[in-house]
Amino acid sequence: MIGSVSASSTGGRAASDAPTAAAPRDAWWPRWRVPVLAWGMSRVLVIGLAILVKWWLGPTSLSNDRSVPGPLTLLGSWDTSWYIDIARHGYDHYTGLVGVVFTNLAFFPLLPAVMWLGIRTSTNPFMWGFVVSNLAFFGAVLGLHRLTWDRRGLAFANRATWVFALAPPAIYASLAYTDGILVALAIGAALAATRGRWYLAALAAALASLTRPQGIFIAVLVVMIALLETDTTWKLRVRHALVGFVPAVLTLAGFLGWMQVARGSWQLPLNAQGAWHRGPLGVSFVTGLPQATWHVINYVIPPFQHGLFRHLVWTGSERDFLFTIVMVIVAVALWHQEGGWRSPWMLFTILALGVPLLSGSYSSMMRFGLVAFPLVWPVAAWLDEGSRRRVVWVLMTTVLLDVVLIMQLQVTSP
């Protein structure tokens, strides 16, 4: 149970920070009010803006699958087409140019499996992905509220929930993408582990390993929480860690093993990332990331030199580079808040952000930042320390960013 997890695994907080008996946790609405409102208002904002922007900007050159309704074009473009293609036709058989040309071999099978249910039932596969993604994000919002309530109390949980639901990366949880599903599984696994429900945590971690490559880090988070348990033997800690980790490894190994048998190489999903300019971990960090950084700087400098501010287009590269800097700053604040690297939340955040960067690219870092959910805690603390004016300015900036990011979906991949 939560009481059996060490102070380190809960950020070094005292037991008094957990919900008290006076908290109205037996009533349905007090437990669900803030998560429901935060999720509902944020999804109305995102989906409403996506429909409005599509109507305003008109037709696009995007290659959307025929199952995507016109008003939802911006929420069903880019990688959504790859997922639906896998659901309809399976993984590509031709592997000769993997890593050189774009191929659906780069994508993991969980979301295509959801969309396949739509095809098998003669319903819209896009809508299956879209609805499941948004409902999964509701589960993530609810889970974050409960996890934070357990750690820091109700008032802080309410604040953190609003931050999480309205944060700019949460836009991508409304696309027919894996982001909403993955962060829901991450938070669900963490909440289950802190409450001693190891088999439930293992199930969430195993499903996450089929979502995208970073999903295996969720099993690592469960292991860290298990090993930091208190009031139990070391043998039992190891057992809980294995329960949380082994199913995810076996599930991932099963998928890669199928790739070996059916398509000739278990490395295809990893090698296929090369078409998106992601290379081998470590080596690409040294060779690719400096080049990616120079690309961003080289693009931004000329308009300043010539005074052509109106030609400065905020592309995906600049977006992800700038947001990476923001996430690093917030991660440093999390480091101080959690008391160093021994916190499982800090280690998980380092993995969630650091490993994609080790592939040598800033591509999609803004999206990837969503799964690093502990970053909401230092932001919530910073807002708590400020005045109401700070909250208002942050809210206004967030809405403006949402508009820009949704407009950007018309021309640049998330």
C-alpha positions as CSV (number, residue, x, y, z in Angstrom):
1,M,0.0,0.0,0.0
2,I,1.0,3.6,-0.2
3,G,2.2,3.6,3.3
4,S,4.8,0.9,2.5
5,V,6.6,3.1,-0.1
6,S,9.6,4.9,1.2
7,A,9.8,8.6,1.8
8,S,12.3,8.7,-1.1
9,S,9.8,7.3,-3.5
10,T,7.2,9.8,-2.6
11,G,9.6,12.7,-2.9
12,G,10.7,12.8,0.7
13,R,7.3,14.1,1.9
14,A,6.0,13.5,5.3
15,A,3.0,11.4,5.9
16,S,1.0,14.5,6.8
17,D,1.2,15.5,3.1
18,A,-1.0,12.5,2.2
19,P,-4.8,12.8,2.3
20,T,-6.2,13.0,5.8
21,A,-9.2,11.5,7.3
22,A,-10.9,14.9,7.1
23,A,-10.6,14.9,3.3
24,P,-14.0,14.1,1.7
25,R,-12.7,11.1,-0.2
26,D,-15.8,9.0,0.4
27,A,-17.9,11.2,-1.7
28,W,-17.8,10.8,-5.5
29,W,-17.9,14.4,-6.7
30,P,-15.1,15.8,-4.5
31,R,-12.8,13.1,-5.8
32,W,-13.7,13.6,-9.5
33,R,-14.7,17.3,-9.7
34,V,-11.3,18.8,-10.6
35,P,-10.1,16.0,-12.9
36,V,-13.5,16.1,-14.8
37,L,-13.5,19.8,-15.1
38,A,-9.8,20.0,-16.1
39,W,-10.1,17.3,-18.7
40,G,-13.4,18.5,-20.1
41,M,-12.4,22.1,-20.4
42,S,-9.0,21.4,-21.8
43,R,-10.4,18.9,-24.4
44,V,-13.2,21.3,-25.4
45,L,-10.5,24.0,-25.9
46,V,-8.2,21.7,-28.0
47,I,-10.8,20.0,-30.1
48,G,-12.8,23.2,-30.5
49,L,-9.7,25.1,-31.7
50,A,-8.7,22.3,-34.0
51,I,-12.1,22.5,-35.7
52,L,-12.1,26.3,-35.8
53,V,-8.6,26.5,-37.2
54,K,-9.4,23.9,-39.9
55,W,-12.4,25.9,-40.9
56,W,-10.4,29.2,-40.9
57,L,-7.4,27.9,-42.8
58,G,-9.3,25.8,-45.2
59,P,-8.1,22.7,-47.1
60,T,-4.6,21.4,-46.6
61,S,-2.2,19.3,-48.6
62,L,-2.0,16.7,-45.8
63,S,-2.6,13.1,-46.8
64,N,-5.4,12.1,-44.4
65,D,-6.9,8.7,-44.3
66,R,-10.4,8.6,-45.8
67,S,-11.8,7.7,-42.4
68,V,-10.9,11.1,-40.9
69,P,-13.9,13.5,-40.8
70,G,-13.1,16.8,-42.4
71,P,-13.5,19.0,-39.3
72,L,-11.1,16.7,-37.4
73,T,-8.4,16.8,-40.1
74,L,-5.8,18.4,-37.8
75,L,-6.3,15.8,-35.2
76,G,-6.1,12.9,-37.6
77,S,-3.2,13.7,-39.8
78,W,0.6,12.9,-40.0
79,D,1.3,9.7,-38.1
80,T,-2.3,8.8,-37.7
81,S,-2.3,7.7,-41.3
82,W,0.5,5.2,-40.5
83,Y,-1.4,3.7,-37.6
84,I,-4.5,3.2,-39.7
85,D,-2.4,1.7,-42.5
86,I,-1.1,-0.9,-40.1
87,A,-4.6,-1.6,-38.9
88,R,-5.8,-2.1,-42.5
89,H,-2.9,-3.8,-44.2
90,G,-0.4,-4.9,-41.5
91,Y,3.2,-4.1,-41.4
92,D,5.2,-3.5,-44.6
93,H,6.8,-6.5,-46.2
94,Y,9.5,-4.6,-48.1
95,T,12.4,-3.9,-45.7
96,G,15.2,-3.0,-48.1
97,L,15.2,0.7,-47.5
98,V,14.3,0.7,-43.8
99,G,15.8,3.7,-42.1
100,V,16.1,5.6,-45.4
101,V,12.5,6.0,-46.5
102,F,9.4,6.3,-44.3
103,T,7.7,3.0,-43.4
104,N,5.1,1.8,-41.0
105,L,7.6,-0.5,-39.5
106,A,8.7,2.3,-37.2
107,F,5.4,2.2,-35.3
108,F,4.4,-0.1,-32.4
109,P,1.2,-2.2,-32.5
110,L,-1.0,-1.1,-29.6
111,L,-2.8,1.9,-31.3
112,P,-3.1,0.0,-34.6
113,A,-4.7,-2.9,-32.7
114,V,-7.3,-0.4,-31.3
115,M,-8.0,0.9,-34.8
116,W,-8.2,-2.7,-36.1
117,L,-11.2,-3.2,-33.8
118,G,-13.0,-0.5,-35.8
119,I,-12.2,-2.2,-39.1
120,R,-13.3,-5.6,-37.8
121,T,-16.6,-4.1,-36.5
122,S,-17.2,-2.1,-39.7
123,T,-16.9,1.2,-37.8
124,N,-14.6,4.1,-38.2
125,P,-11.0,3.1,-37.3
126,F,-9.9,6.8,-36.8
127,M,-12.7,7.4,-34.4
128,W,-11.6,4.4,-32.3
129,G,-8.2,5.8,-32.0
130,F,-9.4,9.4,-31.4
131,V,-11.9,8.4,-28.7
132,V,-9.6,5.9,-27.0
133,S,-6.8,8.5,-27.0
134,N,-9.0,11.2,-25.4
135,L,-10.6,8.8,-22.9
136,A,-7.1,7.5,-22.0
137,F,-6.1,11.1,-21.3
138,F,-9.0,11.4,-18.9
139,G,-7.7,8.4,-17.1
140,A,-4.3,10.1,-17.0
141,V,-5.7,13.3,-15.5
142,L,-7.7,11.4,-12.9
143,G,-4.7,9.2,-12.1
144,L,-2.4,12.2,-11.7
145,H,-4.9,13.8,-9.4
146,R,-5.0,10.7,-7.1
147,L,-1.3,10.1,-7.2
148,T,-0.5,13.8,-6.4
149,W,-3.2,13.8,-3.7
150,D,-1.5,10.8,-2.1
151,R,1.9,12.5,-2.2
152,R,1.1,16.2,-1.5
153,G,-2.4,16.7,-0.4
154,L,-5.7,17.8,-2.1
155,A,-4.9,21.5,-2.8
156,F,-1.7,20.7,-4.5
157,A,-3.3,17.9,-6.5
158,N,-6.0,20.2,-7.8
159,R,-3.3,22.7,-8.9
160,A,-1.1,20.1,-10.5
161,T,-4.1,18.6,-12.4
162,W,-5.0,21.9,-14.0
163,V,-1.4,22.3,-15.0
164,F,-1.3,18.8,-16.5
165,A,-4.5,19.1,-18.4
166,L,-3.8,22.6,-19.8
167,A,-0.1,22.2,-20.6
168,P,0.7,22.7,-24.3
169,P,2.0,19.1,-24.8
170,A,-1.4,17.9,-23.7
171,I,-2.7,19.1,-27.1
172,Y,-1.3,15.9,-28.6
173,A,-3.3,13.7,-26.3
174,S,-6.4,14.6,-28.4
175,L,-4.8,13.4,-31.7
176,A,-5.3,9.9,-32.8
177,Y,-1.8,9.3,-31.5
178,T,-0.1,7.2,-28.8
179,D,0.5,10.1,-26.4
180,G,-2.7,10.1,-24.4
181,I,-2.5,6.3,-24.1
182,L,1.1,6.2,-23.1
183,V,0.9,8.8,-20.4
184,A,-2.3,7.1,-19.0
185,L,-0.4,3.8,-18.8
186,A,2.6,5.6,-17.1
187,I,0.5,7.2,-14.5
188,G,-1.7,4.2,-14.0
189,A,1.4,2.0,-13.5
190,A,2.9,4.5,-11.0
191,L,-0.4,4.8,-9.0
192,A,-0.9,1.0,-8.9
193,A,2.7,0.5,-7.8
194,T,2.6,3.1,-5.0
195,R,-0.5,1.3,-3.7
196,G,1.1,-2.1,-3.8
197,R,-1.0,-3.4,-6.7
198,W,1.9,-4.9,-8.5
199,Y,0.1,-7.1,-11.0
200,L,-2.0,-4.1,-12.2
201,A,1.2,-2.1,-12.5
202,A,2.7,-4.9,-14.5
203,L,-0.2,-5.0,-16.9
204,A,0.0,-1.2,-17.5
205,A,3.8,-1.5,-18.1
206,A,3.3,-4.4,-20.5
207,L,0.8,-2.5,-22.6
208,A,3.1,0.5,-22.6
209,S,5.9,-1.5,-24.1
210,L,3.6,-2.0,-27.1
211,T,2.9,1.7,-27.5
212,R,6.2,3.1,-28.6
213,P,9.9,2.5,-27.8
214,Q,9.9,4.7,-24.7
215,G,7.1,2.6,-23.2
216,I,9.6,0.3,-21.6
217,F,10.7,3.1,-19.2
218,I,7.4,2.7,-17.4
219,A,8.4,-0.8,-16.3
220,V,11.6,0.8,-15.0
221,L,9.6,3.3,-13.0
222,V,7.6,0.4,-11.4
223,V,11.0,-1.3,-10.6
224,M,12.3,1.8,-8.9
225,I,9.1,2.2,-6.8
226,A,9.3,-1.4,-5.8
227,L,13.0,-1.3,-4.7
228,L,12.3,1.8,-2.6
229,E,9.6,0.2,-0.5
230,T,9.9,0.3,3.2
231,D,8.6,-2.0,6.0
232,T,9.3,-5.1,3.8
233,T,12.2,-7.4,3.1
234,W,14.7,-7.0,0.4
235,K,13.5,-10.3,-1.1
236,L,10.0,-9.1,-1.3
237,R,11.1,-5.8,-3.0
238,V,13.0,-7.8,-5.6
239,R,9.9,-9.9,-6.2
240,H,7.7,-6.9,-6.7
241,A,10.3,-5.4,-9.0
242,L,10.4,-8.5,-11.1
243,V,6.6,-8.7,-11.2
244,G,6.5,-5.2,-12.6
245,F,9.4,-5.6,-15.1
246,V,9.4,-9.1,-16.5
247,P,5.9,-8.9,-18.2
248,A,6.9,-5.7,-20.1
249,V,10.2,-7.2,-21.2
250,L,8.5,-10.4,-22.4
251,T,5.7,-8.4,-24.2
252,L,8.3,-6.2,-26.0
253,A,10.4,-9.3,-26.8
254,G,7.3,-11.0,-28.2
255,F,6.7,-8.1,-30.6
256,L,10.3,-7.9,-31.7
257,G,10.5,-11.7,-32.0
258,W,7.5,-11.6,-34.3
259,M,9.3,-9.0,-36.4
260,Q,12.3,-11.3,-36.6
261,V,10.1,-14.2,-37.8
262,A,7.7,-12.4,-40.0
263,R,9.8,-9.6,-41.5
264,G,13.4,-10.9,-41.1
265,S,14.9,-8.7,-38.3
266,W,13.9,-7.8,-34.8
267,Q,15.6,-4.5,-35.2
268,L,13.3,-3.1,-37.9
269,P,11.2,-0.9,-35.6
270,L,14.4,0.6,-34.2
271,N,16.2,1.0,-37.5
272,A,13.2,2.5,-39.2
273,Q,13.5,5.5,-36.9
274,G,16.5,6.6,-39.0
275,A,14.1,8.0,-41.6
276,W,13.0,10.4,-38.9
277,H,16.6,11.4,-38.3
278,R,16.9,9.3,-35.1
279,G,20.0,7.2,-34.9
280,P,21.7,4.7,-32.5
281,L,21.6,5.9,-28.9
282,G,24.7,7.6,-27.6
283,V,26.6,7.8,-30.9
284,S,23.8,10.0,-32.4
285,F,23.8,12.2,-29.3
286,V,27.5,13.1,-30.1
287,T,27.1,13.3,-33.9
288,G,23.5,14.2,-34.5
289,L,22.4,16.5,-31.7
290,P,25.1,19.2,-32.4
291,Q,24.0,19.2,-36.1
292,A,20.3,19.4,-35.1
293,T,21.2,22.4,-32.8
294,W,23.1,24.1,-35.6
295,H,20.1,23.6,-37.9
296,V,17.8,25.4,-35.5
297,I,20.3,28.3,-34.9
298,N,21.1,28.6,-38.6
299,Y,17.5,28.9,-39.4
300,V,16.7,31.5,-36.8
301,I,19.7,33.8,-37.3
302,P,19.3,35.0,-41.0
303,P,15.9,36.7,-40.4
304,F,17.4,38.6,-37.6
305,Q,20.3,39.6,-39.7
306,H,18.1,40.9,-42.5
307,G,15.3,42.2,-40.3
308,L,12.8,39.9,-42.0
309,F,10.8,39.1,-38.8
310,R,7.7,38.4,-40.9
311,H,9.5,35.5,-42.6
312,L,10.4,33.8,-39.4
313,V,8.3,30.7,-39.4
314,W,8.1,28.7,-36.1
315,T,8.8,25.3,-37.5
316,G,8.7,22.0,-35.7
317,S,12.5,22.0,-35.1
318,E,12.4,25.4,-33.4
319,R,9.3,24.4,-31.4
320,D,10.9,21.2,-30.1
321,F,14.3,22.8,-29.4
322,L,12.8,25.6,-27.3
323,F,10.5,23.3,-25.4
324,T,13.5,21.0,-24.7
325,I,15.2,23.9,-23.0
326,V,12.0,24.6,-21.0
327,M,11.8,20.9,-19.9
328,V,15.4,20.9,-18.8
329,I,14.8,23.9,-16.7
330,V,11.7,22.4,-15.1
331,A,13.6,19.1,-14.6
332,V,16.2,20.9,-12.6
333,A,13.5,22.3,-10.4
334,L,12.1,18.8,-10.0
335,W,15.6,17.6,-9.0
336,H,15.6,20.1,-6.1
337,Q,12.0,19.4,-5.2
338,E,12.5,15.6,-5.1
339,G,15.8,15.8,-3.3
340,G,18.1,14.5,-6.0
341,W,18.4,11.5,-8.3
342,R,17.3,8.9,-5.8
343,S,13.7,9.8,-6.4
344,P,12.1,7.4,-8.9
345,W,10.1,10.3,-10.3
346,M,13.4,12.1,-11.1
347,L,15.0,9.1,-12.7
348,F,11.9,8.4,-14.8
349,T,11.9,11.9,-16.0
350,I,15.6,11.7,-17.0
351,L,14.9,8.5,-18.9
352,A,11.8,9.9,-20.6
353,L,13.6,13.0,-21.8
354,G,17.2,11.9,-22.1
355,V,16.8,8.8,-24.2
356,P,15.0,10.5,-27.1
357,L,17.8,13.1,-27.0
358,L,20.4,10.4,-27.1
359,S,19.0,9.4,-30.5
360,G,20.4,12.7,-31.8
361,S,17.2,14.6,-32.6
362,Y,14.9,17.2,-31.1
363,S,12.1,15.9,-33.2
364,S,8.8,15.5,-31.3
365,M,10.4,16.4,-28.0
366,M,7.4,18.5,-27.1
367,R,5.2,15.5,-27.5
368,F,7.5,13.2,-25.7
369,G,7.6,15.6,-22.8
370,L,4.0,14.7,-22.0
371,V,4.9,11.3,-20.7
372,A,7.4,12.9,-18.2
373,F,4.4,13.7,-16.0
374,P,6.4,14.5,-12.8
375,L,7.4,17.8,-14.5
376,V,4.0,19.2,-13.6
377,W,4.8,19.2,-9.9
378,P,7.5,21.9,-9.9
379,V,5.3,24.0,-12.2
380,A,2.4,23.7,-9.8
381,A,4.6,24.6,-6.9
382,W,5.9,27.7,-8.8
383,L,2.3,28.8,-9.5
384,D,1.5,28.3,-5.9
385,E,4.3,30.6,-4.8
386,G,3.2,33.4,-7.1
387,S,0.3,35.8,-7.2
388,R,-3.0,35.4,-9.0
389,R,-1.7,37.7,-11.7
390,R,1.0,35.1,-12.4
391,V,-1.7,32.4,-12.9
392,V,-3.7,34.6,-15.2
393,W,-0.6,35.4,-17.4
394,V,0.4,31.8,-17.6
395,L,-3.2,30.8,-18.5
396,M,-3.3,33.5,-21.3
397,T,0.1,32.4,-22.6
398,T,-1.0,28.7,-22.6
399,V,-4.2,29.5,-24.6
400,L,-2.1,31.5,-27.1
401,L,0.4,28.6,-27.4
402,D,-2.4,26.2,-28.0
403,V,-3.7,28.3,-30.9
404,V,-0.3,28.5,-32.5
405,L,0.5,24.8,-32.0
406,I,-2.8,23.7,-33.5
407,M,-2.3,26.1,-36.4
408,Q,1.1,24.5,-36.8
409,L,-0.4,21.1,-37.3
410,Q,-1.6,22.3,-40.7
411,V,2.0,22.5,-42.0
412,T,4.4,20.8,-39.5
413,S,4.2,17.4,-37.8
414,P,3.8,17.3,-34.0
